[in-house]
Amino acid sequence: MSIPTLIVIYVALLLGALCGLGIYSEMRRRRFGPTHTEDRIFRCPNCGYVYTDDPDVDRSRCAQCGKLNEPIVF
């Protein structure tokens, strides 16, 4: 084998190992990371309180002042 072929094989193996490590790291992060919550976010225009409620609730009562509020749409 020539020197350039050995260098190409060496670089390819290092890049392959680096890609494998990146994929493994991403899989571990997704498995152990926090999951996205499906709760809706509400903000009371009366008192400014921000809170969450279940995803099936269309209007939610503010815990601070008792006003019914619509969910925030991003």
C-alpha positions as CSV (number, residue, x, y, z in Angstrom):
1,M,0.0,0.0,0.0
2,S,1.1,3.5,-0.8
3,I,1.4,6.3,1.8
4,P,-1.5,8.3,0.3
5,T,-3.8,5.3,0.5
6,L,-2.8,4.7,4.2
7,I,-3.5,8.3,5.0
8,V,-7.0,8.2,3.3
9,I,-7.9,5.0,5.2
10,Y,-6.7,6.5,8.5
11,V,-8.7,9.7,8.0
12,A,-11.8,7.8,6.9
13,L,-11.6,5.6,10.0
14,L,-11.2,8.6,12.2
15,L,-14.1,10.4,10.6
16,G,-16.3,7.3,10.8
17,A,-15.5,6.9,14.5
18,L,-16.3,10.5,15.1
19,C,-19.7,10.2,13.2
20,G,-20.5,7.1,15.2
21,L,-19.7,8.8,18.5
22,G,-21.9,11.8,17.5
23,I,-24.8,9.5,16.6
24,Y,-24.4,7.6,19.9
25,S,-24.3,10.9,21.8
26,E,-27.4,12.2,20.1
27,M,-29.3,9.0,20.8
28,R,-28.4,9.1,24.5
29,R,-29.4,12.8,24.8
30,R,-32.8,12.0,23.3
31,R,-33.4,9.0,25.4
32,F,-32.5,10.7,28.7
33,G,-33.5,14.3,28.0
34,P,-36.7,15.9,29.1
35,T,-39.7,15.2,27.0
36,H,-41.8,17.9,25.5
37,T,-45.0,18.6,27.4
38,E,-48.3,18.9,25.6
39,D,-49.8,21.3,28.2
40,R,-51.2,24.6,26.9
41,I,-49.8,27.9,28.2
42,F,-52.1,30.6,29.4
43,R,-51.4,34.2,30.4
44,C,-53.9,36.2,32.3
45,P,-54.3,39.8,30.8
46,N,-55.9,40.9,34.1
47,C,-53.1,40.1,36.5
48,G,-50.2,38.9,34.2
49,Y,-50.0,35.4,35.7
50,V,-48.6,32.7,33.4
51,Y,-49.6,29.1,33.9
52,T,-50.2,25.8,32.2
53,D,-53.2,23.5,31.9
54,D,-54.1,20.2,30.3
55,P,-54.0,20.0,26.4
56,D,-57.8,19.3,26.2
57,V,-58.8,22.6,28.0
58,D,-59.9,25.4,25.7
59,R,-60.3,28.0,28.4
60,S,-58.7,28.0,31.8
61,R,-59.4,29.9,35.0
62,C,-56.5,31.9,36.4
63,A,-55.3,30.7,39.8
64,Q,-54.6,34.3,40.9
65,C,-57.7,36.3,40.0
66,G,-60.2,33.7,38.7
67,K,-60.6,35.1,35.2
68,L,-61.2,32.7,32.3
69,N,-58.4,32.9,29.7
70,E,-57.6,31.7,26.2
71,P,-54.4,29.8,25.5
72,I,-51.3,31.6,24.1
73,V,-50.8,30.8,20.4
74,F,-47.2,31.0,19.3
